[in-house]
Amino acid sequence: MAGIPETEWSRAVRLLQDADEIALACDVTADGDALGCLLAAAIALRKQGRRAVASWGRTPFEVPRALAGLPGQELLVPPARFPRAPGLLVTFAAPDVDRLGQLAGAAERAEGVIVVDDHDSNTLFGNVHLVDPDIEATVVIVDDLLRRLGVPLDAALAAPLYAGLSSGTGSFRYRVTSAATHEFAARLLRTGFRHDLLARAMWDTHSVGYLRLLGVMLSRLVAEPEAAAGLGLVWTYCTAEEAVSNGVPWEEAGGPVADLLQTAEDAGIAAVCRKGTDGTVRVSLRSRDRIDVSEIAADLGGGGHRFAAGFTSYTDVPATMALVRDVLAPWKRRTPA
């Protein structure tokens, strides 16, 4: 893990070994990478006989359907039961303190904060930074951390780590996937957990309501081949009311749909807008190759990864997409072929 100085590793290990109780928090999305890190860390600390509490700062406090089969969920507590001022807090896959949601205050009051993350946009909040934006997923850092803590790998740890690795690589399709990625996956698979069931739940299982909502969103699909200086843009939208009426969790109406849209031929970028009841528009961005959507999102007040990012807009959907077009306009000139 050349991207993280050994001094930071040593400080993190020392803090974890010396702490009487450890609080663990992940990004409010609790997606595959964030939740995978959180559960793996909680399970590992329990194996060492350590006291740990794990959560994320969002209400309602629910594990995403696609990840409901992961082990270690008995170690989770809702944000209301999270320590107000932890002695030691470890955060996962949260690029800034605001991404901790209701637990942001706990981070500000904690005596020590270890930040574990792979976002380019990480603000380096906290005291110790295990941050490497050049890796596939934050679980890669967690795996190294657990090894340094002397925790042996088993099936219970491998399942959440694999969920994070699969999520961070788009089921091993993103360009960030390398030989080392597959070697890590192979090491996890050798523990014997049911990766087929996990992959099916994450990528190939949807409710009828989701498929109905997807049909509505696809009927609104807009293709703009001249956008992004000719690289192309496809986009669509839904409202919170439409998601609720179809029984679709808010998160499933964003990223998963954007993943599908970015398969459109000759589209350099895909965008999905979700109009909330509070008037905000949450935008999920996806790219296959030349466009770094983390930079697009950052220009608009958000963040993320090269091929998957997002931001929140405080105007309507047409105005939001106008902002996206404006940022995309000069993209070809600053992106190598």
C-alpha positions in Angstrom: 0.0 0.0 0.0 2.6 2.5 -1.2 0.1 5.4 -1.2 -0.2 5.5 2.6 2.9 6.5 4.7 4.1 3.9 7.2 3.9 6.6 9.9 0.1 6.8 9.4 -0.2 3.0 9.5 1.7 2.9 12.7 -0.3 5.6 14.3 -3.6 3.9 13.3 -2.5 0.5 14.6 -1.3 1.9 17.9 -4.5 3.9 18.5 -6.7 0.8 17.7 -4.6 -1.4 20.0 -4.7 1.1 22.9 -8.4 2.0 22.7 -10.8 0.5 25.3 -13.8 1.0 23.0 -13.9 1.8 19.3 -16.7 3.6 17.4 -17.1 2.8 13.7 -19.0 4.9 11.2 -19.3 4.8 7.4 -20.6 7.1 4.7 -24.4 7.7 4.9 -25.0 5.8 1.7 -23.9 2.5 3.4 -23.2 1.2 -0.1 -21.2 -2.0 -0.8 -17.8 -0.4 -0.1 -18.8 1.6 2.9 -20.9 -1.1 4.6 -18.4 -3.8 3.6 -15.7 -1.8 5.4 -17.9 -1.2 8.5 -19.0 -4.8 8.9 -15.5 -6.3 8.3 -14.0 -3.9 10.9 -16.7 -4.7 13.4 -16.4 -8.4 13.0 -12.6 -8.3 13.2 -12.6 -6.3 16.4 -15.1 -8.7 17.9 -12.8 -11.6 17.0 -10.1 -9.8 19.0 -12.4 -9.5 22.0 -12.6 -5.7 21.6 -15.7 -3.5 22.3 -16.9 -1.8 19.2 -20.1 0.0 18.1 -20.9 0.5 14.4 -23.4 2.7 12.6 -24.0 5.3 9.9 -25.8 8.6 10.3 -29.1 8.2 8.4 -32.7 7.7 9.4 -34.4 5.4 8.7 -31.5 3.2 9.6 -31.8 0.3 7.1 -29.3 -2.0 5.5 -29.7 -1.8 1.7 -31.7 -4.7 0.3 -28.8 -5.9 -1.9 -26.5 -6.2 1.1 -29.0 -7.7 3.6 -27.3 -11.1 3.6 -23.9 -9.8 4.8 -22.7 -11.2 8.2 -22.1 -9.0 11.2 -25.3 -7.0 11.1 -26.0 -7.8 14.8 -23.1 -5.5 15.6 -24.9 -2.5 14.1 -26.7 0.1 16.1 -28.9 3.0 14.9 -27.4 6.5 15.1 -29.4 7.4 18.2 -27.4 4.8 20.1 -24.0 5.8 18.8 -21.6 7.4 21.3 -21.9 11.2 21.4 -18.2 11.8 22.0 -16.2 8.6 21.2 -12.7 8.1 22.5 -11.7 6.7 19.1 -13.7 6.9 16.0 -12.9 5.1 12.7 -14.7 6.4 9.5 -15.0 4.4 6.3 -15.5 5.6 2.7 -16.6 9.1 3.9 -14.6 11.8 2.0 -15.6 14.6 4.4 -17.3 14.9 7.8 -20.6 15.9 6.4 -20.9 12.5 4.7 -21.3 11.0 8.2 -24.7 12.6 8.4 -26.1 12.4 11.9 -22.8 11.2 13.2 -20.8 14.2 12.0 -21.0 15.7 15.5 -19.6 12.5 17.0 -16.6 12.9 14.7 -16.1 16.5 15.8 -16.2 15.6 19.5 -14.1 12.4 19.3 -10.7 12.4 21.0 -9.2 10.7 17.9 -10.5 10.0 14.4 -8.9 7.5 11.9 -10.1 8.3 8.4 -10.1 5.3 6.0 -11.0 6.2 2.4 -10.2 6.0 -1.3 -11.9 9.2 -2.5 -9.8 11.8 -4.5 -11.9 14.4 -2.8 -11.1 13.4 0.8 -10.7 16.5 3.0 -8.3 14.8 5.4 -10.5 15.5 8.4 -9.6 13.6 11.6 -6.2 12.9 13.1 -4.9 9.8 11.2 -5.4 9.3 7.4 -5.4 6.0 5.8 -6.4 7.5 2.4 -5.3 6.2 -1.0 -7.3 7.4 -4.1 -5.4 5.1 -6.4 -6.9 1.8 -5.2 -10.0 0.0 -6.3 -12.1 0.3 -3.1 -11.7 1.3 0.6 -12.0 -2.4 1.6 -8.5 -2.8 0.2 -7.2 -0.5 2.9 -9.3 -2.3 5.5 -7.9 -5.6 4.5 -4.4 -4.3 5.0 -5.3 -2.8 8.3 -6.8 -6.1 9.6 -3.6 -7.9 8.5 -1.5 -5.4 10.5 -3.8 -6.0 13.5 -3.2 -9.7 13.2 -6.7 -10.7 12.4 -6.9 -13.9 10.3 -9.1 -13.9 7.2 -12.2 -16.2 7.3 -15.5 -16.4 5.5 -17.3 -13.9 7.8 -14.7 -11.3 7.0 -14.3 -12.2 3.3 -18.0 -11.6 2.5 -18.2 -7.9 3.4 -14.7 -7.3 1.9 -15.8 -9.0 -1.3 -19.0 -6.9 -1.4 -16.9 -3.7 -1.2 -14.4 -4.9 -3.8 -17.2 -5.8 -6.2 -19.0 -2.5 -5.6 -15.8 -0.4 -6.0 -14.9 -2.1 -9.3 -18.4 -2.2 -10.8 -18.4 -6.0 -10.5 -14.8 -6.0 -11.8 -15.7 -4.1 -14.9 -14.1 -0.7 -14.2 -10.6 0.1 -15.5 -9.3 0.4 -12.0 -9.6 -3.4 -11.8 -6.1 -5.0 -12.0 -4.4 -8.3 -11.6 -4.0 -7.4 -7.9 -7.7 -6.9 -7.7 -8.4 -10.5 -8.9 -5.7 -11.8 -6.6 -7.4 -10.2 -3.7 -10.7 -11.6 -4.8 -9.2 -15.0 -5.1 -7.9 -14.8 -1.6 -11.3 -13.9 -0.4 -13.0 -16.7 -2.4 -10.7 -19.3 -0.9 -12.4 -18.8 2.5 -15.5 -20.5 1.0 -18.2 -17.9 1.5 -21.1 -18.0 -1.1 -19.9 -15.3 -3.5 -22.6 -16.4 -6.1 -25.4 -15.6 -3.7 -23.8 -12.3 -2.8 -23.2 -11.3 -6.4 -26.8 -12.3 -7.3 -28.2 -10.1 -4.6 -26.0 -7.1 -5.4 -26.3 -7.2 -9.2 -29.1 -9.4 -10.5 -32.0 -9.1 -8.1 -34.6 -6.4 -8.3 -38.2 -5.9 -7.1 -41.1 -5.7 -9.5 -41.5 -2.1 -8.3 -38.0 -1.3 -9.3 -38.5 -2.6 -12.8 -41.7 -0.6 -13.1 -39.9 2.6 -12.0 -37.1 1.8 -14.4 -39.6 1.6 -17.2 -40.9 5.0 -16.3 -37.3 6.4 -16.2 -36.3 4.8 -19.4 -39.3 6.3 -21.1 -37.9 9.7 -20.2 -34.4 9.0 -21.4 -32.7 11.9 -23.1 -29.7 11.3 -25.4 -27.5 14.2 -26.3 -24.7 12.9 -28.5 -23.2 16.4 -29.0 -22.8 17.0 -25.2 -19.3 16.8 -23.6 -17.7 18.1 -26.8 -19.1 15.1 -28.7 -18.4 12.4 -26.1 -22.2 12.2 -25.5 -24.6 12.4 -22.5 -27.6 10.3 -21.6 -29.9 11.2 -18.7 -33.2 10.7 -17.0 -35.0 11.5 -13.8 -37.6 10.4 -11.2 -39.3 11.9 -8.2 -39.4 10.8 -4.6 -43.1 10.2 -5.0 -42.6 7.9 -7.9 -40.0 5.9 -6.0 -42.2 5.6 -2.9 -45.3 4.6 -4.9 -43.3 1.7 -6.4 -41.7 0.7 -3.1 -38.2 1.5 -4.3 -35.6 2.7 -1.8 -34.3 6.2 -2.7 -30.7 4.9 -3.3 -31.9 2.2 -5.8 -33.4 4.9 -8.0 -30.0 6.5 -8.5 -26.8 4.6 -8.8 -28.2 1.3 -10.2 -30.1 3.1 -12.9 -27.1 5.2 -13.8 -25.1 2.0 -14.1 -27.5 0.8 -16.7 -27.6 4.1 -18.6 -23.8 4.2 -18.9 -24.0 1.1 -21.1 -25.7 3.2 -23.8 -23.6 3.2 -27.0 -21.6 6.4 -27.7 -22.5 8.0 -24.4 -19.5 9.2 -22.5 -21.4 10.0 -19.4 -24.8 9.0 -17.8 -26.7 11.0 -15.3 -29.7 10.2 -13.2 -31.6 12.9 -11.3 -33.8 12.2 -8.3 -36.0 15.0 -7.3 -36.6 15.0 -3.5 -39.6 16.2 -1.6 -37.4 18.9 -0.1 -36.9 20.4 -3.6 -33.3 19.2 -4.0 -32.1 17.1 -6.9 -29.6 14.4 -6.2 -27.5 13.5 -9.3 -25.7 10.2 -9.9 -23.0 10.3 -12.5 -21.4 7.4 -14.3 -18.6 7.2 -17.0 -17.1 4.3 -18.8 -13.8 5.7 -19.9 -12.6 9.2 -20.9 -14.6 11.4 -18.5 -13.6 11.6 -14.9 -17.0 12.2 -13.2 -15.4 12.8 -9.8 -14.1 16.1 -11.3 -17.5 16.9 -12.8 -19.2 16.3 -9.4 -16.5 18.3 -7.6 -17.1 21.3 -9.9 -20.8 21.1 -8.9 -20.2 20.7 -5.1 -20.1 16.9 -4.9 -17.5 14.2 -5.3 -16.8 10.5 -5.8 -14.7 8.3 -8.0 -13.4 8.5 -11.5 -16.3 6.4 -12.9 -19.0 6.9 -10.3 -19.7 10.2 -8.5 -22.6 12.5 -7.6 -23.7 15.8 -6.3 -26.8 17.6 -4.9 -28.4 20.4 -6.8 -30.7 23.1 -5.2 -32.7 23.9 -8.4 -35.0 21.9 -10.7 -34.1 19.1 -13.0 -33.8 21.1 -16.3 -31.6 23.7 -14.6 -29.6 21.0 -13.0 -28.9 19.3 -16.3 -28.0 22.7 -17.7 -25.3 23.0 -15.1 -24.0 19.5 -16.0 -23.8 20.5 -19.7 -21.9 23.6 -18.9 -19.3 21.7 -16.9 -19.1 19.0 -19.6 -18.7 21.5 -22.5 -14.9 21.9 -22.4 -14.2 18.3 -21.3 -12.6 17.0 -24.5 -9.9 19.7 -24.3 -8.7 18.6 -20.9 -9.0 14.8 -21.3 -6.3 12.8 -23.1 -7.5 10.5 -25.9 
